[in-house]
Amino acid sequence: MLLIAGLGNPGPTYAKTRHNIGFAAVDEIARRWDFGPFRSRFQGFAAEGSIPTPDGPVRALILKPQTFYNESGRAVGEALKFFKIEPENLVVFYDEIDLAPGRFRMKAGGGAAGNNGVRSITSQVGPYFRRARLGTGHPGQKELVHGHVLSEFHKADRKWVEPLIEAVAEALPLLAAGEDEKYQTEVMRLAPADKVDPRKAARGEL
């Protein structure tokens, strides 16, 4: 079984912010692959379904922690323990400020790189889980990061946000098959970030 977690903050106030792109990604995955309805479970909202692969369907649980971003590990750890899922079968979708807007990278294991949601998950399950990092860009100065991640995307950002979200959902069978590198390549083929000018994206001028 695969556990697919998206990071974000609960409630309508944060729904359109950069920090919530992880929620947007798993919502699109649930829609694209006809997962069941989200229900309140594991200190979050969870939906069950399956993903087709060449070796047959892979059962999966999508989880959106409702514990606030910095405490995401509580919900993820609870779900992982309930289903007895190994950390290598956990994939976490989240915003990555150290990647340019529209970029996408897969990574297995490693540190938190200053991301408190990833740090919270690591404290619960260890570092050996898979990270699906959705580039949202850096504001340029450390003191601006907090406001940046909690601010809403500009209207112009839709030109890269929507294709990226659709791509991570469309290419998902590769992820479910354990082909993380091929998954990354296919996502970027479907939503090429080289069409995004990071300087204009930071200013909302696409």
BELPEVEN-V243921 format. One record per residue. N is the residue number from 1. RES is the residue in one small letter. OMEGA is omega in whole degrees, 0 to 359 (none if undefined). D_LAST is the distance of its C-alpha to the last C-alpha in Angstrom with 1 decimal. Layout:
n: [N | N]
res: [RES | RES]
omega: [OMEGA | OMEGA]
d_last: [D_LAST | D_LAST]
//
This chain:
n: [1 | 2 | 3 | 4 | 5 | 6 | 7 | 8 | 9 | 10 | 11 | 12 | 13 | 14 | 15 | 16 | 17 | 18 | 19 | 20 | 21 | 22 | 23 | 24 | 25 | 26 | 27 | 28 | 29 | 30 | 31 | 32 | 33 | 34 | 35 | 36 | 37 | 38 | 39 | 40 | 41 | 42 | 43 | 44 | 45 | 46 | 47 | 48 | 49 | 50 | 51 | 52 | 53 | 54 | 55 | 56 | 57 | 58 | 59 | 60 | 61 | 62 | 63 | 64 | 65 | 66 | 67 | 68 | 69 | 70 | 71 | 72 | 73 | 74 | 75 | 76 | 77 | 78 | 79 | 80 | 81 | 82 | 83 | 84 | 85 | 86 | 87 | 88 | 89 | 90 | 91 | 92 | 93 | 94 | 95 | 96 | 97 | 98 | 99 | 100 | 101 | 102 | 103 | 104 | 105 | 106 | 107 | 108 | 109 | 110 | 111 | 112 | 113 | 114 | 115 | 116 | 117 | 118 | 119 | 120 | 121 | 122 | 123 | 124 | 125 | 126 | 127 | 128 | 129 | 130 | 131 | 132 | 133 | 134 | 135 | 136 | 137 | 138 | 139 | 140 | 141 | 142 | 143 | 144 | 145 | 146 | 147 | 148 | 149 | 150 | 151 | 152 | 153 | 154 | 155 | 156 | 157 | 158 | 159 | 160 | 161 | 162 | 163 | 164 | 165 | 166 | 167 | 168 | 169 | 170 | 171 | 172 | 173 | 174 | 175 | 176 | 177 | 178 | 179 | 180 | 181 | 182 | 183 | 184 | 185 | 186 | 187 | 188 | 189 | 190 | 191 | 192 | 193 | 194 | 195 | 196 | 197 | 198 | 199 | 200 | 201 | 202 | 203 | 204 | 205 | 206]
res: [m | l | l | i | a | g | l | g | n | p | g | p | t | y | a | k | t | r | h | n | i | g | f | a | a | v | d | e | i | a | r | r | w | d | f | g | p | f | r | s | r | f | q | g | f | a | a | e | g | s | i | p | t | p | d | g | p | v | r | a | l | i | l | k | p | q | t | f | y | n | e | s | g | r | a | v | g | e | a | l | k | f | f | k | i | e | p | e | n | l | v | v | f | y | d | e | i | d | l | a | p | g | r | f | r | m | k | a | g | g | g | a | a | g | n | n | g | v | r | s | i | t | s | q | v | g | p | y | f | r | r | a | r | l | g | t | g | h | p | g | q | k | e | l | v | h | g | h | v | l | s | e | f | h | k | a | d | r | k | w | v | e | p | l | i | e | a | v | a | e | a | l | p | l | l | a | a | g | e | d | e | k | y | q | t | e | v | m | r | l | a | p | a | d | k | v | d | p | r | k | a | a | r | g | e | l]
omega: [180 | 173 | 180 | 182 | 172 | 180 | 179 | 176 | 183 | 173 | 184 | 181 | 186 | 192 | 186 | 182 | 179 | 180 | 185 | 179 | 175 | 175 | 181 | 181 | 183 | 173 | 180 | 176 | 179 | 180 | 185 | 185 | 171 | 174 | 177 | 181 | 175 | 177 | 180 | 180 | 171 | 181 | 180 | 174 | 184 | 177 | 181 | 178 | 178 | 183 | 181 | 173 | 178 | 180 | 181 | 183 | 177 | 178 | 184 | 173 | 174 | 182 | 173 | 180 | 178 | 184 | 192 | 190 | 188 | 179 | 184 | 182 | 180 | 181 | 181 | 180 | 180 | 180 | 181 | 181 | 182 | 183 | 181 | 180 | 177 | 182 | 180 | 175 | 173 | 176 | 182 | 176 | 181 | 179 | 181 | 183 | 180 | 172 | 179 | 180 | 179 | 178 | 179 | 179 | 171 | 179 | 177 | 179 | 180 | 182 | 182 | 180 | 177 | 180 | 186 | 176 | 177 | 178 | 179 | 179 | 179 | 180 | 182 | 188 | 185 | 187 | 192 | 174 | 185 | 184 | 175 | 191 | 183 | 185 | 177 | 177 | 180 | 181 | 176 | 179 | 185 | 183 | 179 | 187 | 184 | 179 | 181 | 185 | 180 | 177 | 181 | 173 | 173 | 178 | 180 | 180 | 180 | 182 | 177 | 181 | 184 | 177 | 180 | 180 | 179 | 183 | 181 | 177 | 184 | 183 | 190 | 179 | 177 | 178 | 181 | 179 | 180 | 181 | 188 | 180 | 178 | 177 | 179 | 181 | 182 | 177 | 182 | 174 | 181 | 182 | 186 | 183 | 180 | 175 | 183 | 173 | 185 | 180 | 178 | 180 | 180 | 180 | 182 | 185 | 182 | none]
d_last: [39.6 | 36.0 | 34.5 | 30.8 | 29.6 | 26.2 | 25.7 | 24.6 | 26.2 | 28.3 | 27.9 | 25.4 | 24.5 | 22.6 | 21.5 | 17.8 | 17.6 | 16.4 | 20.1 | 20.6 | 18.5 | 21.9 | 23.3 | 20.6 | 21.3 | 25.1 | 24.9 | 23.3 | 25.9 | 28.6 | 27.5 | 27.0 | 30.4 | 32.4 | 33.3 | 35.8 | 34.9 | 33.9 | 36.9 | 37.7 | 38.9 | 38.9 | 37.5 | 34.4 | 33.5 | 34.5 | 34.5 | 36.5 | 36.1 | 36.3 | 34.1 | 35.5 | 36.2 | 38.5 | 41.2 | 41.0 | 39.0 | 38.0 | 38.6 | 35.8 | 35.2 | 31.8 | 31.9 | 29.7 | 31.6 | 32.1 | 33.5 | 30.3 | 28.1 | 30.5 | 33.5 | 32.1 | 34.9 | 37.5 | 36.3 | 35.4 | 38.8 | 40.7 | 39.3 | 39.9 | 43.4 | 44.2 | 43.3 | 44.6 | 41.4 | 41.2 | 38.1 | 37.1 | 36.5 | 34.1 | 30.4 | 28.0 | 24.3 | 22.5 | 19.4 | 19.6 | 18.1 | 19.5 | 17.3 | 13.7 | 11.1 | 12.1 | 15.3 | 18.6 | 22.1 | 25.5 | 28.2 | 31.8 | 33.6 | 33.0 | 32.3 | 30.0 | 27.9 | 27.9 | 26.7 | 29.3 | 28.9 | 29.7 | 32.4 | 34.0 | 34.1 | 35.6 | 38.3 | 39.3 | 39.1 | 38.8 | 36.0 | 36.6 | 34.0 | 31.0 | 27.5 | 24.4 | 21.6 | 18.1 | 15.7 | 13.8 | 13.8 | 16.2 | 15.9 | 17.9 | 21.2 | 23.6 | 24.5 | 20.9 | 20.8 | 22.7 | 20.5 | 17.3 | 18.7 | 20.1 | 17.2 | 15.2 | 11.8 | 9.3 | 9.1 | 5.4 | 6.9 | 9.2 | 7.6 | 9.1 | 11.6 | 13.6 | 14.2 | 15.2 | 17.6 | 19.0 | 19.6 | 21.5 | 23.7 | 24.3 | 25.4 | 27.6 | 30.9 | 30.4 | 30.0 | 33.1 | 35.0 | 34.4 | 32.4 | 29.7 | 28.7 | 28.5 | 26.5 | 23.9 | 23.8 | 23.6 | 20.7 | 18.6 | 19.9 | 18.8 | 15.3 | 14.7 | 12.5 | 12.7 | 9.9 | 7.6 | 7.4 | 9.1 | 9.2 | 5.6 | 5.8 | 9.1 | 8.2 | 5.9 | 3.8 | 0.0]
//
